[in-house]
Amino acid sequence: MATILRTWSYRYQWLYDAVASLAAVSVGGVERFRHLALLSLTIESETKVLDLCCGSGQATQVLVKSSNDVTGLDASPLSLKRARQNVPQAQYVEAWTENMPFPDSHFDLVHTSVAMHEMQPEQLRQIFQEVYRVLKPGGVFALVDFHAPTNWVFWPGLSLFFVLFETETAWQLLKTDLVGLLEEVGLSVSNSPTLCAGGSLQVIQAKK
């Protein structure tokens, strides 16, 4: 269950940005948060990058600083309109993550930031299968999303955030073995997820 604040945060960009900035304090600020899933990855100017569920382009803005070939995908026309205004250097596609309009083995890197918790459990497997399909051999899927805190101090804050801004899918993600799902579709996860913010965020890099 979420409150009207969830609707408002999508409708009003200033509120979304304020909430994101506040939430990012636990990892050292927004700039560090936007780089979490990309740490240790080499992104060059010709690297073909897909920013999955790109929203208004917050992470896309980071990606275009390294690559000249960035595509943002989202199902929301409003979000894509904002993304085009915020980050005109990228290309944008309106589509569902479960059925992406890209050829097989197309991208070197697929990135997503705190979006998978919006999906129903059965959607996650479909999305991961699509990610596997559009990645080139040797390509990487980099994601950051919520995780059940390992430090009890972070439970009250995360719970309040979920009640105010999220739905039941966010709670379900805390019980989901993302690494197991990724490996089921054929992706390889060589290292355990990197946990941040008292374990309330997880970073996973999976390779095709």
C-alpha positions as CSV (number, residue, x, y, z in Angstrom):
1,M,0.0,0.0,0.0
2,A,1.3,3.5,-0.9
3,T,-0.2,6.9,-0.3
4,I,-1.1,9.8,-2.6
5,L,2.6,10.8,-2.4
6,R,3.4,8.0,-4.8
7,T,1.2,9.5,-7.5
8,W,2.4,13.0,-6.8
9,S,6.1,11.9,-7.0
10,Y,5.5,10.7,-10.6
11,R,3.4,13.7,-11.5
12,Y,5.7,16.4,-10.1
13,Q,9.3,16.1,-11.1
14,W,10.5,18.4,-8.2
15,L,8.9,16.0,-5.6
16,Y,10.5,13.0,-7.2
17,D,13.9,14.7,-7.3
18,A,13.6,15.8,-3.6
19,V,12.7,12.2,-2.5
20,A,15.5,10.7,-4.6
21,S,18.0,13.2,-3.1
22,L,16.9,12.4,0.4
23,A,17.0,8.7,-0.1
24,A,20.5,8.9,-1.7
25,V,22.0,10.5,1.5
26,S,22.5,7.0,2.9
27,V,25.0,6.2,0.1
28,G,26.8,9.5,-0.1
29,G,24.5,11.6,-2.3
30,V,22.8,11.4,-5.6
31,E,25.9,11.5,-7.7
32,R,27.4,8.5,-6.0
33,F,24.0,6.7,-6.1
34,R,23.8,7.1,-9.9
35,H,27.2,5.5,-10.3
36,L,26.6,2.5,-7.9
37,A,25.7,-0.1,-10.6
38,L,28.5,1.1,-12.9
39,L,31.5,0.8,-10.5
40,S,34.3,-1.3,-12.0
41,L,32.7,-1.2,-15.5
42,T,34.5,0.3,-18.5
43,I,32.2,2.4,-20.7
44,E,33.8,3.8,-23.8
45,S,32.4,6.2,-26.4
46,E,31.3,3.4,-28.7
47,T,29.8,1.2,-26.0
48,K,26.2,0.5,-26.8
49,V,24.2,1.2,-23.7
50,L,20.5,0.6,-22.8
51,D,19.1,2.4,-19.8
52,L,16.2,0.2,-18.9
53,C,13.2,1.9,-17.3
54,C,15.1,5.2,-17.7
55,G,12.3,7.4,-16.2
56,S,13.1,11.0,-16.6
57,G,16.8,10.3,-17.4
58,Q,18.5,10.7,-14.1
59,A,20.9,7.7,-14.7
60,T,20.9,8.3,-18.5
61,Q,22.6,11.7,-17.7
62,V,25.5,9.8,-16.2
63,L,25.7,7.2,-19.0
64,V,25.9,9.8,-21.8
65,K,29.0,11.2,-20.2
66,S,30.9,8.1,-21.2
67,S,29.1,6.6,-24.2
68,N,27.9,8.3,-27.4
69,D,25.4,5.5,-28.0
70,V,22.9,5.4,-25.2
71,T,19.2,4.4,-25.5
72,G,16.7,5.0,-22.8
73,L,13.6,2.8,-22.7
74,D,10.5,3.4,-20.6
75,A,6.8,2.7,-20.9
76,S,5.7,6.1,-19.7
77,P,5.3,8.8,-22.3
78,L,5.5,11.5,-19.6
79,S,8.8,10.2,-18.3
80,L,10.2,10.0,-21.8
81,K,9.1,13.5,-22.6
82,R,11.0,14.7,-19.5
83,A,14.0,12.5,-20.4
84,R,14.3,14.0,-23.9
85,Q,14.3,17.5,-22.3
86,N,16.8,16.6,-19.6
87,V,19.2,14.4,-21.6
88,P,18.8,15.2,-25.4
89,Q,22.1,13.4,-26.1
90,A,20.4,9.9,-25.8
91,Q,17.9,8.1,-28.0
92,Y,14.6,7.1,-26.5
93,V,12.1,4.3,-27.1
94,E,8.7,3.9,-25.6
95,A,8.1,0.2,-24.9
96,W,7.5,-2.4,-22.2
97,T,10.5,-4.1,-20.7
98,E,9.0,-7.5,-21.3
99,N,9.0,-7.0,-25.0
100,M,11.8,-4.8,-26.1
101,P,11.9,-3.7,-29.8
102,F,15.6,-4.5,-30.3
103,P,17.4,-7.2,-32.2
104,D,19.2,-10.0,-30.4
105,S,22.7,-9.3,-29.2
106,H,22.4,-5.6,-29.6
107,F,23.8,-3.9,-26.5
108,D,27.1,-4.1,-24.6
109,L,25.6,-2.9,-21.4
110,V,22.0,-2.9,-20.0
111,H,21.6,-0.7,-16.9
112,T,18.6,-0.2,-14.6
113,S,18.3,1.8,-11.4
114,V,15.7,1.0,-8.7
115,A,13.1,-0.1,-11.2
116,M,12.8,-3.9,-10.8
117,H,11.0,-3.5,-7.5
118,E,8.0,-2.1,-9.5
119,M,7.6,-5.4,-11.3
120,Q,5.5,-8.4,-10.3
121,P,7.6,-11.6,-9.7
122,E,6.4,-13.2,-12.9
123,Q,7.4,-10.1,-14.8
124,L,11.0,-10.2,-13.5
125,R,11.8,-13.5,-15.2
126,Q,10.4,-12.2,-18.5
127,I,12.4,-9.0,-18.2
128,F,15.6,-10.9,-17.4
129,Q,15.0,-13.1,-20.4
130,E,14.7,-10.1,-22.6
131,V,17.8,-8.5,-21.1
132,Y,19.7,-11.8,-21.9
133,R,18.4,-11.7,-25.5
134,V,19.4,-8.1,-26.3
135,L,22.8,-8.3,-24.7
136,K,25.8,-9.2,-26.8
137,P,27.9,-12.2,-25.7
138,G,30.2,-10.8,-23.0
139,G,27.7,-8.0,-22.3
140,V,26.8,-6.9,-18.8
141,F,23.5,-6.3,-17.0
142,A,24.1,-3.9,-14.2
143,L,21.3,-3.1,-11.7
144,V,20.8,-1.5,-8.3
145,D,17.6,-2.0,-6.3
146,F,16.2,-2.6,-2.9
147,H,17.4,-5.4,-0.5
148,A,16.3,-6.5,2.9
149,P,18.5,-4.4,5.3
150,T,21.2,-6.4,7.1
151,N,21.5,-3.6,9.6
152,W,18.3,-3.2,11.7
153,V,18.8,0.5,11.9
154,F,17.8,0.9,8.3
155,W,14.5,-1.1,8.6
156,P,12.3,1.8,10.0
157,G,13.4,4.2,7.2
158,L,13.0,1.7,4.4
159,S,9.6,0.5,5.8
160,L,8.3,4.1,6.0
161,F,9.5,4.8,2.4
162,F,7.7,1.7,1.1
163,V,4.5,2.7,2.9
164,L,4.6,6.2,1.5
165,F,5.9,5.6,-2.0
166,E,5.8,2.0,-3.0
167,T,3.4,-0.9,-3.5
168,E,3.4,-4.6,-2.6
169,T,5.9,-5.4,-5.3
170,A,8.7,-3.6,-3.4
171,W,8.1,-5.8,-0.4
172,Q,8.1,-8.9,-2.6
173,L,11.4,-7.9,-4.1
174,L,13.0,-8.1,-0.6
175,K,12.2,-11.8,-0.6
176,T,13.3,-12.4,-4.2
177,D,16.5,-14.1,-5.1
178,L,17.5,-11.8,-8.0
179,V,20.8,-13.6,-8.5
180,G,19.0,-17.0,-8.8
181,L,16.6,-15.5,-11.4
182,L,19.4,-14.0,-13.4
183,E,21.3,-17.3,-13.5
184,E,18.1,-19.2,-14.5
185,V,17.9,-17.2,-17.7
186,G,21.5,-17.8,-18.5
187,L,23.3,-14.8,-17.1
188,S,26.4,-15.3,-15.0
189,V,26.9,-13.6,-11.6
190,S,30.4,-14.2,-10.5
191,N,30.3,-12.2,-7.3
192,S,27.7,-11.8,-4.5
193,P,25.6,-8.6,-4.7
194,T,27.3,-5.6,-3.3
195,L,25.2,-4.3,-0.4
196,C,25.0,-0.6,0.5
197,A,23.1,1.6,2.9
198,G,23.0,-1.0,5.7
199,G,22.1,-3.7,3.2
200,S,19.0,-1.8,2.0
201,L,20.4,-1.5,-1.5
202,Q,22.0,-4.3,-3.7
203,V,24.2,-3.9,-6.7
204,I,24.4,-6.8,-9.1
205,Q,26.4,-7.2,-12.3
206,A,25.6,-10.2,-14.4
207,K,27.4,-11.2,-17.6
208,K,26.1,-13.0,-20.7
